[in-house]
């Protein structure tokens, strides 16, 4: 089995000793503060431009729907493009959206349709940016401080959540929507300047570099075959679909139930952000007492209790501590579910798989926002919050038995597969796009060990499908029943060579355990078969009738 040497844990703020990470971290906080100010202005303007709760909820839905639709393409682009340049282009696009909102608000030309449309365009930028920001973190800090860097990024978002909404609400109340959008526009200039300053090392050319469509298919194959990731996605989808109600309806809570204005709405959002910071500080103590499943269940119960309490229109002095609790519960669920996903993903597909997680998260938020907006329109905001809270408790209790993965496997690349055997000159004749490729592995398995072998090799099938195969199976030879052949199909020669790089240490250990069932005098024979078509001149001939 693979062994690792224990290292002392780095301090929580150790990544800030890396100048590039520190500067980009501060710039990201400023950018997120601007984004939260923009969101406050848009959500509050929606209540002035339309009296329909569904229209108000559509602002959040429009901002999150693009992440649901474009998360996987964004993850692919983050893996195949220069991430620094890609981020700069995205930031310029988002600055254009905020500048357009500023001009329209200044002229008094904003309508609910334009507001929803521009929220959707801004959501496209957020969809493109999310996986790329997460993917650059390992480039900015040493591996020993990667977990601390991820935690600092989450902390930075919640610092912005604590400052941005309250500041946006105050700016909106004092100077109007145009000034608020202008402040958001200025924040993008800081982010762009930091990205221009960053000198990202030039990546050496890779002959096996993935292209968009092959990378897209590889990401889909990985997520489709990863049963542990499916558990995280199901738990996240259900939790955030019910939890989205409080975010979608919070402007109406501030206006209708608490009888406040834009300033109060910003203060309520700031309370959520402050609660999230407090929750992040308390979480290490909770994690000593509760596992991941207990943390998610606790988050659901607290979130549901807050929604139920808000439905009864509490006084403002009580609403603020309730939203502090909501922020702590929300960051608990985000960190626990996101951490469970991170812990089971190898580096080669991390951006794409995290994009799938973001797609599920934002799809749940967008769909839930629309659903609870229509429920509020039909039954009223208090009833919508109450129903969502009851649903969250029931769903969280039922799904508590679907245990989250612990993520204890060693996912570093094993690099233990030998190079494929080839006849002289074949290496120069095989193009990378040649395919499909069939890999055959022949095992000699005594009848007494046959069932144990089959159970073990079927566990290995998930790894084959995750790392590049699109089909897999085991066959026996009628002339020699002890000869069992594992086979799997890969779409191209290049994809199979990438597969050599992808096998993690945990699955390499599983493969070594399977080989122990083999009783031949030589190791299991491995063969590679390439698809062969008709010669070009034969394909050109018309069919005879």
HUZI-V54585 format. One line per field, one symbol per residue. ss: DSSP state (~ for helix, > for strand, _ for the rest). psi: psi as a letter, one per 40 degrees, with the letter a starting at -180 (. if undefined). burial: + if it has 24 or more other C-alpha atoms within 12 Angstrom, else -. A space follows every 10 residues. Layout:
ss = ???
psi = ???
burial = ???
//
This chain:
ss = __________ ___~~~~_~~ ~~~~~~~~~~ ~~~~~~~~~~ ~~~~~~~~~_ __~~~~~~~~ ~~~~~~~~~~ ~~~~~~~~~~ __~~~~~~~~ ~~~~~~~~~~ ~~~~~~~___ _~~~~~~~~~ ~~~~~~~~~~ ~~~~~~~~~~ __~~~~~~~~ ~~~~~~~~~~ ~~~~~~~~~~ ~~~~~_~~~~ ~~~~~~~~~~ ~~~~~~~___ __________ _~~~~~~~~~ ~~~~~_~~~~ ~~~~~~~~~~ ~~~~~~~~~~ ~~~~~~~___ _~~~~~~~~~ ~~~~~~~~~~ ~~~~~~~___ _~~~~~~~~~ ~~~~~~~~~~ ~____~~~~~ ~~~~~~~~~~ ~~~~~~~~~~ ~~~___~~~~ ~~~~~~~~~~ ~~~~~~~~~~ ~~~~~~~~~_ ~~~~~~~~~~ ~~~~~~~~~_ __________ __>_______ _____~~~~_ ______>>>> >>>>__~~~~ ~~~~~~~~~~ ~~~~~~~_>> >>>>>>>__> >>>>>>>>>> __~~~~~~~~ ~~_>~~~~~~ ~~~~~_____ ____>>>>>> _____~~~~_ _____
psi = ihiihhiihi ideddeehdd dddddddddd dddddddddd ddddddddei ehdddddddd ddddddddde ddddddddde ihdddddddd dddddddddd ddddddefeh iddddddddd dddddddddd dddddedeee iideeddddd dddddddddd dddddddddd ddddeidddd dddddddddd dddddddhgh ihhiiheehi iddddddddd ddddegdddd dddddddddd dddddddded dddddddefa addddddddd dddddddddd ddddddeddi addddddddd dddddddddd eegiiddddd dddddddddd dddddddddd ddeehidded dddddddddd dddddddddd ddddddddei dddddddddd dddddddded eghiidfeih eihdfehiii hiiheddddh idehiihhhh hhihhidded dddddddddd ddddddeeie iiihiihdeg eehhhhiihi didddddddd ddhidddddd ddddddehei diihhhihhi hhiiidddde hiii.
burial = ---------- --++++---+ ++++++++++ ++++++++++ ++++++++++ -+++++++++ ++++++++++ ++++++++++ +-++++++-+ ++++++++++ ++--+----+ -+-+++++++ ++++++++++ ++++++++++ +---++++++ ++++++++++ ++++++++++ +++--+++++ ++++++++++ ++++++-+-- ---------+ +--+++++++ ++++++++++ ++++++++++ ++++++++++ ++++++++-+ ++++++++++ ++++++++++ --+------- ++++++++++ ++++++++++ ++++-+--++ ++++++++++ ++++++++++ ++++++++++ ++++++++++ ++++++++++ +++++++--+ ++++++++++ +++-+++-++ -++++-+-++ ++++------ ---------- -+---+++++ +++++----+ --++-++--+ ++++++++++ ++++------ -+++++++++ ++++++++++ ++++++++++ +--++-++-- ---+---+++ ---------- -----
//
